[in-house]
Amino acid sequence: MKKILIANRGEIARRIIRTCERLGIETVAIHSEADGDLPYVNEATQAVLIGPNPVVQSYLQIEKIIEEAKKHGVDAIHPGYGLLSENADFARKVAEAGMIFIGPSSDIIEKMGDKIESRRTMIQAGVPVVPGTEEGVATLEEALQEATVIGYPLMLKASAGGGGIGMVRCESEQALTQQFASVKNRAKAYFGDDIVYLEKFIADARHIEVQIFGDHQGNLVHLYERNCSVQRRNQKVIEESPSPHLPQDVRERLCEAAMQAGRAVGYTNAGTVEFIVSPNNEFYFLEMNTRLQVEHPVTEEVTGLDLVEWQLIVAGGGELPAQDTIETKGHAIEYRIYAEDPKTFFPSPGKLEKLQWGEGARIETGYEEGNLVTPFYDPMISKIIIRGSDRVDALSKSQTFFNRTEIAGVKTNISLFKEFIRSEEFIAGDYATAVLPQWMEKTKEEHTL
């Protein structure tokens, strides 16, 4: 591959460009009108205006993206994450146009993108799956009937959903009745598919995922796990590796279950198998993400590997190294910095009047001082990845970094992180997915006493 088009924007586009530059590969960046001044546009070998600000008129324009790729003579297209990265139709059309899609095949994307189908596949492969419906539920009456078997609380989820969108926890029959129609409508609006299903809610669970990689020679490896349990509105905001308070035997079984999942679909390129882990360390398959994850730098920092380079090697027909050559060292934590109100999590778009980072961290950002964070896209400003010799060291470096970081012009969640990473709950490391909202509620009550 000599030239790659990046069908994405912001920090992930910069991340891909960086690896391509090191490997001597030219890059073509696409951008909307709003993103014309962002750093990645200037850092790419070439840049193309793909359309107006709304994603449906720019970054989701499949035919136009492929047309530009042909026009610029690219060999492959890298979808990054989000946007078209898990769009099977896009992957299929890229291949039909005679270019390489840097990711798994369209068949795998399609199979794993359907959460109901992926559950069936994992059950057949012997991977533990959260108890729930084996088919979509079409009506409220059907959902209420299934719920009596599963039991409350439960999760109502969109089959085509992802990124925390299209899922809601229902504590009772009344809640399910109130939420059913709105979740179906939300699923239709976001994913073009209103099929929903029910899953048992596992209380006090951790969200732990395993990075896997497969090549076209049939080799499959894992790169160990990441704990992604610090979330707001079902979306991850802090990830770390290795996962604290995870017994070694459970870690090994998680990694093997992820490998089972990968083998079941003949997985190629980068993928992530996500699990829910109960307080007694029983674990269940949640979903498989058929792309590079936002939190992939956490794995890179503990393994010393470049996962984007691995993606390019596999896409080009290269072979992966053996499992026994992949080791981890130290501890890494990633913090997602958003332009948002730290109390309500509402987006806070605006001009980055000051963007001053602390020291001792890997900073993956799509912005520079003076850039606008617009309301058209995800408001993440950057990812801060801090590596230490162990977790205590990584936490100490995190506190120093945030104390020396200053962002002006927009509200951010930095103030939230500065307090939260000093909390007993986070320092102890034995936390579940509700830890952040529970801690926020507790501190709110303490401040009102």
Secondary structure, DSSP 8 states (H G I E B T S, - for coil): --EEEE---HHHHHHHHHHHHHHT-EEEEEEESTTTTSHHHHHSSEEEEEESSSGGGTTT-HHHHHHHHHHTT-SEEE--SSTTTT-HHHHHHHHHTT-EESSS-HHHHHHHHSHHHHHHHHHHHT--B-SB-SS-B-SHHHHHHHHHHH-SSEEEEEEEEETTEEEEEE-SHHHHHHHHHHHHHHHHHHHS---EEEEE--TT-EEEEEEEEE-TTS-EEEEEEEEEEEEETTEEEEEEES-TT--HHHHHHHHHHHHHHHHHHT--EEEEEEEEE-TTS-EEEEEEE-S--TTHHHHHHHH---HHHHHHHHHTT-----GGG----SEEEEEEEESB-TTT--B--EE-SEEE--SSSEEEES--TT-EE-TTS--EEEEEEEEESSHHHHHHHHHHHHHT-EEESS--SHHHHHHHTTSHHHHH----TTHHHHHHHHHHHHHH-
